[in-house]
Amino acid sequence: MKQVSVKHSISLEEAEEHYQLSSENYSIDSAESHLAYYRDKHPLYYRTLLNHYSK
């Protein structure tokens, strides 16, 4: 059975870049809709951004 490595920490820069790339591929014009999509589909990246910007 193939093992999949799980990344437990993501740098802020990596999370910001991932969010920007994700928004470029998201077709609905509402920022809230993209944020909800991002929170659901990429929770690790979302938490990294949330933890940094909620301080």
Secondary structure, 3 states (H helix, E strand, C coil): CCCCCCCCCCCHHHHHHHHHHHHHCCCCCCHHHHHHHHHHHCHHHHHHHHHHHCC
